[in-house]
């Protein structure tokens, strides 16, 4: 199983340790090939809002040398994991900057057909509050990229670092991550049996209708035409083309 992890922090703190526990559980049943990106080291720039990725293609992004390896790893993975501790009641600034750079992959622009057959996971921990909002931010990107099944793990550790998390909380985390890791491994293995999310089907149909009328962005429209999505092909249907 190929796993790509996008870490919203350089720290190997509570959030990273929760991810690693899930990874260890998956490795009990599947051989894992893991690639990790740590922010901001592996993508140190904020999106400038130049719209070049939308209008001219993602390869024209001024930060393409950082974004391209991340997108390649994402599209080649079976499981995509986004992790972020809670910073100011939301994801870290580094994680938000990366997600901003990847908006061209949303279904409203140029979704990658491979994303419709992947499993995703978000992980977040906090010393206080903000887990819900932080989780939603990461889930939104996975959902609008077209990910087939999205899991989330969030835990209020009530500590500033992993070594300060109480024994009782660590025991609970160990128990919960074992269960979740096994569930995710089964989902990836039986990906073809997972149902198509209703929201994804409805939203994709809406975006196809929008792209048929698209006279403002030929790059987006050409992508949809090339995939055959404007003539009834769907990326999550059996036999759908992938270009």
Secondary structure, DSSP 8 states (H G I E B T S, - for coil): -EEEEEES-S--SHHHHHHHHHHHHHHTTS--EEEEEETTTT---------HHHHH-GGGSTTHHHHHHHHHHHHH-SEEEEE---BTTBS-HHHHHHHHHTGGGSTTS---GGGGG-EEEEEEEESSS-HHHHHHHHHHHHHHHT-SEEEEEEEE--SSSGGGS-HHHHHHHHHHHHHHHHHHHHHHHTGGGS---HHHHHHHHHHHHHHHT--S-HHHHHHHHHHTGGGT--TTSTT----
